[in-house]
């Protein structure tokens, strides 16, 4: 098949990984993919600072930047319509961005199906984000509902996101659940790097509890630090390894000092994406204490791919891919005491850790990978349009 892939992003961080991996997966399945958008396939590396759009956003008042975003619909419409005419795709795959209806409109005009990938309810996210001041919230909400409803299919990354869009009026049968994935070849089980353990000041006898990602307030690192501190006070030989950097790092380090556990905690700072797997391989237990309600945390699937037992809150977005007691453990959302209980259980049961890790890896190989996601998108197309000519509804 021929797939026209549109995105309007600088591709920094997880979003860039998602874009690259889906394009790669489509191509590995034998499909021809053309990528269009402001930067096309020239995505910056993860954690690299934004260039053009980032500077524009910083310099323009919020309302002017939003008008530019609305105007992007016109650019996207023309670019997508032109690419449809020249490339003649079987379908368009559009990564949803706030205010942008261009790909949907071009698909409707050209009678080419458009599959929409939605990673966040951006109208709501931008409204409540402290650093944002969404001036045209009503327009954004109405456009979001219309865009998600008019796509041929809308792929959402979590059950809560599906429920959110349906509550806003998107038809129930329109949304297809498609959680994030991982490359199981890049993230594969490996032995601990003993030299890295030594560099970080971790003893081989210690049970390493770990978190990897950008350090932000909503990740619940306060819960994790508090739980580990309680375990140390009770005499458990554990070490907390936090891989990453971010605006919440200072608060984490202050908390570690106040709790008196500085000698049993290390915060690495930013680690290149290519090296993340080596650091996570040091974990005996991998934790994601909290996430925004709609997110499909990629880091947890990476933990699972590396054969790590995971501990996550019992919220629907985590339950989309973690089966409690089978390939991970869950704890009561927001409860440091229950998180401590789950961590203590695994700390004291090496055999259980190994068993959960093996099953986690098996689920990644079977289902939680980018190739499966790309196959599912193509299955949806085949189910709907297998008896029709390419590019025609």
C-alpha positions in Angstrom: 0.0 0.0 0.0 0.9 3.7 -0.3 0.6 5.7 2.9 0.7 9.5 3.2 1.9 10.3 6.7 1.3 13.9 7.9 2.5 15.4 11.2 2.9 19.0 12.5 5.5 18.7 15.1 9.2 19.3 15.7 9.3 15.6 16.8 11.2 16.3 20.0 11.1 13.6 22.7 8.5 10.8 22.8 6.5 12.3 19.9 9.5 12.0 17.6 10.1 8.4 18.6 6.4 7.6 17.9 6.6 9.2 14.4 9.8 7.5 13.5 8.8 4.1 14.7 5.4 4.1 13.0 6.9 5.2 9.7 9.6 2.5 10.1 7.0 -0.2 10.9 4.9 0.7 7.9 7.9 0.4 5.7 9.1 -2.9 7.2 5.6 -4.3 6.4 6.4 -3.5 2.7 4.3 -0.3 2.4 5.5 2.8 0.6 5.4 5.9 3.0 5.6 9.5 2.1 6.0 11.9 5.1 4.8 15.5 4.9 4.7 18.3 7.4 6.8 21.4 8.4 10.0 19.3 8.8 9.0 16.1 7.0 11.2 13.2 8.1 14.0 15.5 9.3 13.0 15.1 12.9 15.4 16.4 15.6 16.9 13.9 18.1 15.0 13.4 21.4 15.6 16.2 24.0 17.0 18.6 21.5 15.7 22.1 21.9 13.0 23.2 19.4 14.1 25.5 16.6 11.7 27.5 14.4 8.3 26.8 15.9 9.6 26.9 19.5 11.1 30.4 18.9 7.9 31.6 17.3 5.8 30.3 20.2 8.1 32.1 22.7 8.0 35.4 20.9 4.3 35.6 19.9 1.4 36.4 22.3 -0.7 33.2 22.9 -3.6 34.5 20.8 -1.4 35.3 17.8 0.3 31.9 17.9 -3.1 30.2 18.0 -4.2 32.2 15.0 -1.1 30.9 13.2 -2.1 27.4 14.3 -5.6 27.9 12.9 -4.1 29.2 9.7 -2.0 26.0 9.4 -5.2 24.2 8.4 -5.0 26.0 5.1 -1.3 25.1 4.5 -2.0 21.5 5.6 -5.0 21.3 3.3 -3.1 22.4 0.2 0.0 20.3 1.1 -2.1 17.2 1.7 -4.3 17.7 -1.3 -1.2 18.1 -3.5 0.5 15.1 -2.1 -2.7 13.0 -2.6 -2.8 14.0 -6.2 0.9 13.3 -6.9 1.5 10.3 -4.6 -2.0 8.7 -4.9 -2.0 7.1 -1.4 -4.4 4.4 -0.3 -4.9 6.3 2.9 -3.6 9.3 4.8 -2.3 8.8 8.3 -2.5 12.1 10.3 -1.0 12.7 13.7 -3.6 15.0 15.4 -2.6 18.5 16.3 -4.8 21.2 17.8 -6.7 23.4 15.4 -5.6 21.4 12.3 -8.4 20.1 10.1 -6.4 20.3 6.9 -5.7 16.6 6.4 -9.4 15.7 7.1 -10.6 18.3 4.6 -8.2 17.2 1.9 -9.2 13.5 2.4 -12.9 14.4 2.2 -12.3 16.4 -1.0 -10.1 13.7 -2.6 -12.3 10.8 -1.3 -9.3 9.2 0.3 -9.7 7.7 3.8 -7.9 9.6 6.7 -6.8 7.7 9.8 -6.2 10.0 12.7 -3.8 9.3 15.6 -4.7 11.1 18.8 -2.2 11.1 21.7 -3.9 13.7 23.9 -7.0 15.8 24.2 -5.1 18.9 23.3 -7.9 21.4 23.7 -8.3 20.3 27.3 -4.6 19.9 27.9 -3.7 23.3 26.6 -6.5 24.9 28.6 -5.3 23.6 32.0 -1.5 23.6 31.3 0.1 26.2 33.6 2.4 27.5 30.9 -0.4 27.8 28.3 -3.2 30.4 28.0 -5.5 28.9 25.4 -7.4 32.0 24.1 -9.7 30.2 21.7 -10.7 27.2 23.8 -14.2 26.9 22.5 -13.0 26.9 18.9 -10.3 24.4 19.8 -12.9 22.1 21.5 -15.3 22.2 18.6 -12.6 21.6 16.0 -11.2 18.7 18.0 -14.7 17.1 18.2 -15.3 17.7 14.5 -11.8 16.4 13.4 -12.0 13.3 15.5 -15.6 12.6 14.3 -14.9 13.1 10.6 -11.7 10.9 10.3 -12.3 7.5 8.8 -11.1 6.1 12.0 -9.6 7.7 15.1 -6.8 5.8 16.8 -6.5 6.7 20.5 -3.6 5.7 22.8 -5.6 4.9 26.0 -9.1 3.9 27.2 -9.5 7.2 29.2 -8.8 9.2 26.1 -11.4 7.2 24.2 -13.9 7.8 26.9 -13.0 11.5 26.9 -13.6 12.0 23.2 -16.8 10.0 23.3 -18.0 12.2 26.2 -17.4 15.2 23.9 -19.6 13.8 21.1 -17.2 11.6 19.1 -19.2 8.5 18.0 -18.4 5.4 20.1 -17.6 3.2 17.1 -15.3 5.8 15.7 -12.4 5.4 18.2 -10.0 2.5 18.1 -7.8 1.8 21.1 -4.1 1.6 20.0 -1.7 2.0 23.0 1.9 3.0 22.4 4.5 0.4 21.5 8.2 -0.2 21.6 10.9 -1.6 19.3 11.6 -5.0 20.9 15.0 -5.2 19.1 16.3 -2.0 20.5 14.8 -2.7 23.9 15.8 -6.3 24.6 16.8 -8.0 27.9 20.5 -7.6 28.8 22.8 -8.3 31.7 23.6 -5.5 34.1 26.5 -3.3 33.3 28.6 -3.8 36.5 30.9 -0.9 35.5 27.9 1.4 35.3 26.7 0.2 38.7 30.0 1.1 40.2 30.0 4.5 38.5 26.6 5.2 40.0 27.6 4.0 43.5 25.3 1.1 43.6 26.2 -2.2 45.3 25.5 -5.5 43.5 23.7 -6.7 46.6 21.2 -3.8 46.5 17.7 -4.1 44.9 17.5 -1.3 42.4 14.2 0.5 42.1 14.1 2.7 39.0 12.3 5.4 37.1 13.3 6.8 33.6 11.9 9.8 31.9 11.6 13.6 32.0 11.3 14.7 35.6 8.0 16.5 35.9 5.6 17.1 38.8 2.8 14.9 37.4 5.0 11.8 37.3 4.5 11.2 41.0 8.2 11.1 41.9 7.3 12.4 45.4 5.3 9.1 46.0 8.2 7.0 44.8 10.8 8.8 46.9 8.6 8.6 50.0 7.9 4.9 49.5 11.6 4.1 49.1 12.5 6.1 52.1 10.0 4.1 54.2 11.6 0.8 52.9 15.1 2.0 53.8 13.9 2.9 57.3 12.6 -0.6 57.6 16.0 -2.0 56.8 15.5 -3.1 53.2 18.6 -3.0 51.1 17.3 -0.9 48.2 18.7 1.8 45.9 16.6 4.3 44.0 17.9 5.1 40.5 16.2 8.0 38.6 17.3 8.2 35.0 16.6 11.6 33.5 16.4 15.3 34.1 13.7 18.0 34.1 12.0 20.8 36.0 11.2 18.6 39.0 14.7 17.4 39.6 15.5 20.1 42.2 12.4 19.2 44.2 13.3 15.5 44.1 16.8 16.2 45.3 15.5 18.4 48.1 13.1 15.7 49.2 15.9 13.1 49.1 18.0 15.3 51.4 15.1 16.0 53.8 14.3 12.3 54.1 18.0 11.4 54.8 18.4 8.9 52.0 20.9 10.7 49.8 23.3 7.8 49.9 20.7 5.4 48.5 19.5 7.6 45.6 21.1 8.7 42.3 19.6 11.1 39.7 21.6 10.7 36.5 20.6 13.8 34.6 19.8 13.6 30.9 20.8 10.4 29.2 20.9 10.0 25.4 18.0 7.9 24.1 20.4 5.3 22.7 21.8 4.7 26.2 18.5 4.6 28.2 18.2 0.8 27.8 21.6 0.3 29.4 20.5 2.3 32.5 17.1 0.6 32.7 18.8 -2.8 32.6 20.2 -1.9 36.0 16.7 -1.9 37.5 15.4 -4.8 39.4 12.0 -3.2 39.7 10.8 -0.5 37.3 8.2 2.1 38.4 5.9 4.6 36.9 4.2 6.3 39.9 1.7 8.4 38.0 0.8 9.8 34.6 -1.7 12.2 33.1 -5.1 10.5 32.8 -5.1 10.0 29.1 -1.4 9.1 28.6 -0.1 5.7 27.3 3.4 5.9 29.0 6.0 4.6 26.6 8.5 4.2 29.3 6.5 1.4 31.0 6.4 -0.5 27.7 10.2 0.0 27.4 10.6 -1.4 30.9 8.5 -4.4 29.9 10.5 -5.0 26.7 13.7 -5.1 28.8 12.1 -7.9 30.9 11.6 -5.8 34.0 8.8 -6.3 36.5 6.8 -3.1 36.5 4.8 -1.4 39.3 2.1 1.1 38.1 -1.0 2.7 39.5 -4.3 0.9 39.0 -5.7 3.5 36.5 -7.3 2.6 33.2 -4.5 3.9 31.0 -1.9 1.7 32.7 -4.4 -1.3 32.8 -4.5 -1.0 29.0 -1.2 -3.0 28.9 -0.3 -4.1 32.4 -2.1 -7.1 33.8 -1.9 -7.1 37.6 -0.1 -10.2 38.9 0.7 -11.5 35.4 3.2 -9.1 33.9 3.4 -6.4 36.6 1.9 -5.2 39.8 -0.5 -2.3 40.4 -1.0 -0.1 43.5 -3.8 2.2 44.6 -3.4 5.4 42.6 -1.9 8.2 44.7 -1.1 6.0 47.7 2.6 5.9 48.8 1.8 3.3 51.3 0.3 0.9 48.7 3.2 1.7 46.4 5.5 0.7 49.2 3.6 -2.5 49.7 4.0 -3.5 46.1 7.7 -2.6 46.0 8.4 -4.5 49.2 6.6 -7.6 47.9 8.9 -7.6 44.8 12.0 -6.7 46.8 11.6 -9.8 48.9 10.7 -12.1 46.0 13.4 -12.4 43.3 11.6 -15.3 41.7 8.4 -13.3 41.3 10.4 -10.5 39.8 11.9 -12.8 37.2 8.5 -14.4 36.4 6.8 -11.0 35.9 9.7 -9.7 33.8 9.5 -12.8 31.5 5.8 -12.4 31.0 6.2 -8.6 30.4 8.7 -9.3 27.6 6.3 -11.9 26.1 3.5 -9.4 25.9 5.7 -6.8 24.2 6.7 -9.4 21.6 3.1 -10.5 21.1 1.3 -7.2 21.1 3.0 -4.0 22.5 5.2 -3.2 19.6 5.1 -0.7 16.7 4.9 -3.4 14.1 1.6 -4.7 15.6 0.3 -1.1 15.7 1.1 -0.6 12.1 -0.5 -3.9 11.2 -3.7 -2.9 13.1 -4.0 0.3 11.1 -3.6 -1.6 7.9 -6.1 -4.2 9.1 -8.7 -1.5 9.7 -8.1 -0.3 6.2 -8.4 -3.8 4.7 -11.6 -4.4 6.7 -13.3 -1.2 5.4 -11.9 -0.9 1.9 -10.6 -4.3 0.7 -13.2 -4.6 -2.0 -12.7 -1.0 -3.3 -10.1 0.5 -5.6 -7.0 2.1 -4.0 -7.6 5.7 -3.0 -11.3 5.7 -3.6 -14.1 5.5 -1.0 
